[in-house]
């Protein structure tokens, strides 16, 4: 689901994304087919880095002693180009609003915050923010609700 949004936001489509780095941790065959298709369509914009356990040769005890041997630390420390804004987007994202990536980059460039986050629903930290701001409201079925009914649920207390 994520790939159409990434394609839409590529620089070649007047977006803000110059390059997509796919960091392979536990890829499945379906993901690999999609990534390969993206590589064919946008060869100069796609980079694939293999961080799978099979390719990563450092034994776990070495990673505990030397952070440079940790595959995730290695991934993040390798993303260090001056003047570049990096966006981390997990592969389970199902929707990205138009211009969301541009807004994230714009906010980061304002230098008001060290980290900038999207408004992620069902996120461990942001759920508390949503609840505090009233974005999450309790809903319950109406009193005469039938199991196979398409009746809308009501806000609690209505």
Residue pairs with C-beta under 8 A, 6 or more apart in sequence:
1 93
1 94
1 95
2 89
2 91
2 93
2 94
2 96
3 34
3 38
5 93
5 95
5 96
6 17
6 20
6 38
6 89
7 13
7 38
7 41
7 42
8 15
8 98
9 15
9 16
9 17
9 96
9 101
9 102
10 17
10 18
10 20
10 42
10 45
11 17
11 18
11 45
12 42
12 45
15 101
15 102
16 101
16 102
16 105
17 45
17 87
17 101
18 45
19 45
19 46
19 47
20 38
20 42
20 45
20 46
20 47
21 47
21 48
21 49
21 79
22 35
22 38
22 46
22 47
22 48
22 49
23 49
23 51
23 75
24 48
24 49
24 50
24 51
24 52
25 51
25 52
25 71
26 52
27 35
27 52
31 91
35 46
35 48
38 46
39 46
39 48
49 75
49 78
51 71
51 72
51 74
51 75
56 71
58 69
58 70
58 71
62 69
63 69
63 70
63 71
67 73
68 74
68 77
79 86
85 105
85 108
85 109
87 101
87 104
87 105
89 96
100 118
104 116
104 118
107 113
107 116
108 116
117 126
119 126
120 126
121 130
127 136
130 136
137 155
137 156
138 155
138 156
138 157
139 153
139 154
139 155
139 156
140 153
140 154
140 156
141 151
141 153
141 154
142 151
142 153
142 154
144 151
145 151
